[in-house]
Amino acid sequence: MKEGVTLNQTLFVGIDVAKLTNHVYCLNLNRDKLLSTNIPNTQDGANQIESLLLKLLEKYNLTKVIVILESTGVYSAHIATYLSASKYLSLFETKVYIINPKISKNYRKSFADMDKTDPKDAYVLADIARVGRCNELTPFKGGQRLALERLTRHRLHIAEKLSNEKVYALNNVFLKFSNFETLFSNNFGTTAVDLLLEYKSIDDIINSSLEDLADFVAKSSKNRFDSSIDVATNIQKAARASYRLDKVAYDPINLSLASSINVIRCYQNELKEIDNAISNQIAGFNHDHFQVLTSIPGIGKVYAAGILAEIADINQFDSHSALAKYAGITWRKNQSGKYTADDTHMTKTGNKYLRYFLMEAANLARINIPEYRDFYHKKFNEVTTHQHKRALALTARKLIRLIFGLLSTNRLYK
């Protein structure tokens, strides 16, 4: 009886969000329309929505508010944050939910021949709240999730810039020292970079005494190599086997390389700062689920935070297949008659940020978990083309099943 009374005193609000406007639809438990209006997606518009909701609460003697919006990227962020943090609406036990658009799309199917308009879309969202479809979801945590999402997505942005700059720099490295990439496991490690900056041409390396070159290696690496002489010998051997350039070409290439290395170092420092900020921010978001993800060997704080920021609430997905589809880690069949192609393309139509973090996490899982390592190698050896990409994507799909199972039951990995 108490639950029924509470629902009878609840204002159900659906907001169809667009870049310029928000359509607000309010109804009660009996599906009576209390409000349907279009309001600018601005700060003044948010103030107006807050004022209208407060008036409805007072007019109809309601004590609780449930607001539902679809996840529409940055467009829904401001209004969801504002309403969830409103000190006036907080007096009425206000809960704000941002849901996967697939939830509202599937629910809409229960209405026969409904027009696709902003008011109707807002009505569907409000009715989802009315029938309790959001009860198992986690309410929007306002600035906490927004801050975490911004940090993890910005990290991807910087990581992509860093990767692109490294690829660009390696083109110049090849022109200067064509056999350079055979020397070091990390082409942008301290010793590798110092070598590129210190010696202006291949001839400078060749004409250097082996002892001087070994001393340079020992100093740059802080004696981390077992034998600086062996490293120096390999460097000179690679230099002698490399192409030569006209002397006039070296100065422009060296200038370009020095510039790229400065940019790379800048991006690397930025990533360290962002990673520290992510570690601090995740503590206030969803600690239990964070612990679940970091219990999986190889998945550290940053990738766990990125996955959580994009998933938001695992209860939005009714299966691991739904989560995989949301991330775009699914494959379309390529079949005609009795022929089925071995080479199929991943859809990549879902959340690209979630897909990135899951793929990176899968790469770490296959290094740290024997079961995933064996699975990766099995898939790697099944084909002769795109071996790594295919095997890693399939490993990510396997990891999604694990992540969904653990998060859904709130269990640590064992």
C-alpha positions in Angstrom: 0.0 0.0 0.0 2.8 2.3 0.9 4.5 1.8 -2.6 1.2 2.5 -4.3 0.7 5.7 -2.3 4.3 6.8 -3.2 3.7 6.2 -6.9 0.4 8.1 -6.7 2.3 11.0 -5.4 5.1 10.9 -8.1 5.6 13.2 -11.0 6.9 11.3 -14.0 8.9 13.4 -16.5 10.2 12.6 -19.9 12.6 15.0 -21.7 13.4 14.6 -25.4 16.7 16.2 -25.7 18.0 18.0 -28.8 20.9 20.4 -29.4 18.7 23.5 -29.4 15.5 22.5 -27.5 14.2 20.1 -24.9 10.6 18.8 -25.1 9.3 18.2 -21.6 6.3 15.9 -21.0 4.9 15.3 -17.5 2.2 12.9 -16.3 1.0 11.2 -13.2 0.3 7.6 -12.3 -3.0 7.7 -14.1 -1.3 8.8 -17.3 -3.0 12.3 -17.1 -1.0 14.8 -19.1 0.2 17.5 -16.7 2.5 19.3 -19.0 3.9 19.1 -22.6 6.0 22.0 -23.8 9.2 22.8 -25.8 11.9 24.7 -23.9 15.3 26.0 -25.1 18.3 23.8 -24.2 20.0 26.6 -22.4 20.7 27.6 -18.8 17.6 29.8 -18.8 15.7 26.9 -20.2 16.9 24.6 -17.4 15.8 27.2 -14.9 12.4 27.3 -16.5 12.1 23.5 -16.4 13.0 23.5 -12.8 10.4 26.2 -12.0 7.7 24.3 -14.0 8.3 21.1 -12.2 8.2 22.8 -8.8 4.8 24.4 -9.7 3.4 21.0 -10.8 4.6 19.4 -7.5 2.9 22.1 -5.5 -0.3 22.2 -7.6 -1.0 18.4 -7.5 0.4 17.9 -4.0 3.1 15.5 -5.3 6.2 14.4 -3.3 8.5 12.7 -5.7 10.0 13.3 -9.1 11.4 10.8 -11.7 13.0 12.2 -14.8 14.1 10.2 -17.8 16.3 11.3 -20.7 17.9 9.4 -23.5 21.7 9.3 -23.7 22.4 11.8 -26.5 26.1 12.6 -26.0 26.9 16.1 -24.7 23.4 17.4 -25.4 21.8 15.7 -22.4 24.7 16.3 -20.0 23.8 19.9 -18.9 20.1 19.4 -18.2 20.6 16.0 -16.5 23.4 17.5 -14.3 21.3 20.6 -13.5 18.1 18.7 -12.5 20.0 16.0 -10.5 21.9 18.7 -8.6 18.9 21.1 -8.0 18.7 22.0 -4.3 15.0 22.8 -4.7 14.0 19.5 -6.5 16.1 17.5 -4.0 13.4 18.3 -1.4 11.1 16.1 -3.5 13.2 12.9 -3.7 14.2 13.6 -7.3 15.9 10.9 -9.4 17.2 11.5 -12.9 18.0 8.6 -15.2 19.8 8.7 -18.5 18.9 5.6 -20.4 20.1 3.7 -23.4 18.0 4.8 -26.5 17.4 1.1 -27.2 15.2 0.9 -24.0 12.8 3.6 -25.3 12.9 2.2 -28.8 11.8 -1.2 -27.6 9.2 0.2 -25.2 7.7 2.4 -28.0 6.8 -0.9 -29.9 4.1 -1.5 -27.2 2.3 1.5 -28.7 0.6 0.7 -32.0 1.0 3.3 -34.8 2.5 6.0 -32.6 3.8 9.0 -34.5 7.5 9.9 -34.2 7.5 13.4 -32.8 9.3 15.2 -30.0 6.2 15.3 -27.8 5.5 11.6 -28.4 9.2 10.8 -27.7 9.0 12.7 -24.4 5.8 10.9 -23.5 7.3 7.5 -24.1 10.2 8.4 -21.7 7.8 9.7 -19.1 5.7 6.5 -19.4 8.9 4.4 -19.0 9.3 6.1 -15.6 5.6 5.5 -14.8 5.7 1.8 -15.3 8.9 1.4 -13.3 11.3 0.4 -16.1 14.0 2.5 -14.5 13.7 0.9 -11.0 16.7 -1.4 -11.6 18.9 1.4 -13.1 21.3 3.6 -11.2 20.3 7.3 -11.0 22.4 9.8 -12.9 25.2 11.0 -10.6 25.4 14.4 -12.1 28.8 15.9 -12.2 30.6 12.8 -11.1 29.8 10.8 -14.2 30.2 13.8 -16.5 33.6 14.6 -15.0 34.8 11.0 -15.3 33.5 10.7 -18.9 35.2 13.9 -19.9 38.5 12.7 -18.5 38.4 9.2 -20.0 37.3 10.5 -23.4 39.9 13.2 -23.3 42.5 10.6 -22.5 41.5 8.7 -25.7 41.8 12.0 -27.6 45.3 12.6 -26.4 46.3 8.9 -26.9 45.2 9.1 -30.5 47.2 12.3 -31.0 50.2 10.6 -29.4 49.9 7.6 -31.7 49.5 9.7 -34.8 52.6 11.8 -33.9 54.7 8.7 -33.3 53.7 7.3 -36.7 54.5 10.6 -38.3 57.9 10.8 -36.5 58.8 7.2 -37.6 58.5 8.3 -41.2 61.3 10.8 -40.6 63.2 8.3 -38.6 63.2 5.9 -41.5 64.5 8.6 -43.8 67.3 9.4 -41.4 68.2 5.9 -40.2 66.3 3.3 -42.2 67.4 0.4 -39.9 66.7 2.2 -36.7 63.5 0.2 -35.8 65.5 -3.0 -35.6 67.5 -1.7 -32.6 65.1 -1.0 -29.7 61.9 -2.6 -28.3 60.6 0.9 -27.7 61.4 3.3 -30.6 60.7 6.3 -28.3 62.5 5.1 -25.2 65.1 7.4 -23.6 68.1 5.9 -25.3 66.4 5.6 -28.7 65.3 9.3 -28.6 68.7 10.5 -27.3 70.4 8.6 -30.2 68.2 10.3 -32.8 68.8 13.8 -31.3 72.5 13.4 -30.5 73.8 12.1 -33.8 72.8 14.3 -36.7 73.5 11.7 -39.5 74.3 8.1 -40.1 77.9 9.0 -40.8 78.2 10.6 -37.4 77.3 7.2 -35.8 79.6 5.2 -38.1 82.5 7.5 -37.6 82.2 7.5 -33.8 84.5 5.2 -31.9 82.8 2.1 -30.5 84.0 3.2 -27.0 82.4 6.7 -27.3 79.2 5.2 -28.6 79.1 2.6 -25.8 79.7 5.4 -23.2 76.8 7.3 -24.7 74.5 4.3 -24.5 75.6 3.6 -20.9 75.0 7.2 -19.8 71.7 7.6 -21.6 70.3 4.3 -20.4 71.8 4.7 -16.9 73.5 1.3 -17.4 70.3 -0.6 -17.9 71.7 -2.6 -20.7 73.6 -5.8 -19.9 76.3 -4.8 -22.3 76.7 -1.2 -23.7 79.4 -2.4 -26.0 77.0 -5.0 -27.6 74.3 -2.3 -28.0 76.8 0.1 -29.6 78.0 -2.6 -31.9 74.5 -3.3 -33.1 73.8 0.5 -33.6 76.9 0.8 -35.8 76.0 -2.3 -37.7 72.5 -1.0 -38.4 73.9 2.4 -39.4 76.2 0.8 -42.0 73.3 -1.2 -43.4 71.1 1.9 -43.7 70.5 4.2 -46.7 72.5 7.4 -47.0 71.0 10.8 -47.6 72.5 13.9 -49.2 73.9 16.1 -46.4 71.5 18.9 -47.2 68.5 16.7 -46.2 69.6 15.9 -42.7 69.1 19.3 -41.1 65.4 19.6 -42.1 64.7 16.0 -41.0 66.5 16.6 -37.7 64.5 19.7 -37.1 61.2 17.8 -37.8 62.3 14.9 -35.6 63.2 17.2 -32.7 59.8 19.0 -33.0 57.9 15.7 -33.1 59.8 14.3 -30.1 58.9 17.5 -28.1 55.2 17.0 -29.1 55.4 13.3 -28.1 56.9 14.1 -24.7 54.2 16.8 -24.1 51.4 14.2 -24.9 53.1 11.7 -22.6 53.2 14.2 -19.8 49.6 15.1 -20.4 48.5 11.4 -20.2 50.2 11.1 -16.8 48.3 14.1 -15.5 45.0 12.8 -16.9 45.6 9.3 -15.5 46.1 10.8 -12.0 42.9 12.8 -12.4 41.0 9.7 -13.5 42.2 7.8 -10.5 41.0 10.5 -8.2 37.6 10.9 -9.9 36.7 7.2 -10.1 36.7 7.0 -6.3 33.4 8.9 -6.0 31.6 7.3 -8.9 30.9 3.5 -8.5 33.4 2.0 -6.1 32.0 -1.5 -6.1 32.0 -1.9 -9.9 35.4 -0.3 -10.1 36.7 -3.0 -7.7 35.0 -5.7 -9.8 36.8 -4.5 -13.0 40.2 -4.0 -11.5 40.0 -7.5 -10.0 40.4 -8.8 -13.6 44.2 -9.3 -14.2 45.7 -6.6 -16.4 42.8 -4.2 -16.2 44.1 -1.1 -14.3 42.4 2.0 -13.0 42.3 3.9 -16.2 40.7 1.3 -18.5 38.3 0.3 -15.7 37.3 3.9 -15.3 36.8 4.3 -19.0 34.6 1.3 -19.2 32.4 2.4 -16.3 32.1 5.9 -17.6 30.7 4.6 -20.9 28.5 1.8 -19.5 27.2 4.0 -16.6 24.7 1.3 -15.5 25.1 -2.3 -16.4 21.4 -2.8 -15.8 20.6 -0.9 -18.9 21.7 -4.0 -20.8 19.7 -7.2 -20.7 22.5 -9.4 -21.9 26.2 -9.5 -22.8 25.1 -9.4 -26.5 23.3 -6.1 -25.9 26.5 -4.7 -24.3 28.6 -5.9 -27.2 26.2 -4.4 -29.7 26.3 -1.1 -27.8 30.1 -1.1 -28.1 30.0 -2.1 -31.8 31.9 -5.3 -31.2 29.7 -7.5 -33.4 29.9 -8.9 -36.9 27.6 -8.9 -39.8 27.2 -12.2 -41.7 28.5 -12.4 -45.2 26.6 -15.3 -46.8 25.1 -16.2 -50.2 23.5 -19.6 -50.7 25.8 -22.3 -49.3 28.8 -19.9 -49.2 29.8 -18.2 -45.9 32.7 -15.8 -46.0 35.5 -16.3 -43.5 36.4 -12.6 -43.5 33.6 -10.5 -41.9 33.7 -6.9 -40.8 33.1 -5.7 -37.3 30.1 -3.3 -37.2 31.8 -0.5 -35.3 28.4 1.3 -35.1 28.3 1.5 -31.3 30.0 3.6 -28.7 33.5 4.1 -30.0 34.9 5.1 -26.6 33.6 2.0 -24.9 35.0 -0.1 -27.8 38.4 1.5 -27.4 38.6 0.7 -23.7 37.3 -2.8 -24.1 39.8 -3.6 -26.9 42.7 -2.2 -24.8 41.5 -4.2 -21.8 41.3 -7.3 -23.9 44.8 -6.8 -25.0 45.9 -6.7 -21.4 43.7 -9.7 -20.4 45.3 -11.9 -23.1 48.7 -11.0 -21.7 47.8 -11.6 -18.0 45.2 -14.4 -18.1 46.2 -17.9 -19.5 42.7 -18.7 -20.7 42.5 -15.5 -22.7 46.1 -15.9 -24.0 45.2 -19.4 -25.3 41.9 -18.2 -26.8 43.8 -15.3 -28.6 46.4 -17.6 -30.1 43.7 -20.1 -31.2 41.8 -17.3 -33.1 45.1 -15.9 -34.3 46.0 -19.2 -36.0 42.6 -19.8 -37.6 43.2 -17.3 -40.4 46.0 -16.0 -42.5 44.9 -12.3 -42.8 44.2 -9.7 -40.2 45.3 -12.2 -37.6 46.0 -9.8 -34.7 43.0 -7.5 -35.2 40.6 -10.5 -35.6 42.0 -12.4 -32.6 42.0 -9.3 -30.4 38.4 -8.4 -31.4 37.2 -11.9 -30.6 39.1 -11.8 -27.3 37.3 -8.5 -26.5 34.0 -10.1 -27.2 34.9 -12.9 -24.8 35.9 -10.3 -22.2 32.5 -8.6 -22.6 30.8 -11.8 -21.4 33.0 -11.8 -18.4 32.5 -8.1 -17.6 28.7 -8.4 -18.0 28.5 -11.4 -15.7 30.7 -9.9 -13.0 29.1 -6.5 -13.0 25.6 -7.9 -13.1 26.2 -10.0 -10.0 28.7 -7.6 -8.4 31.3 -10.4 -8.1 35.1 -10.1 -8.1 37.1 -12.1 -10.7 38.4 -15.4 -9.4 
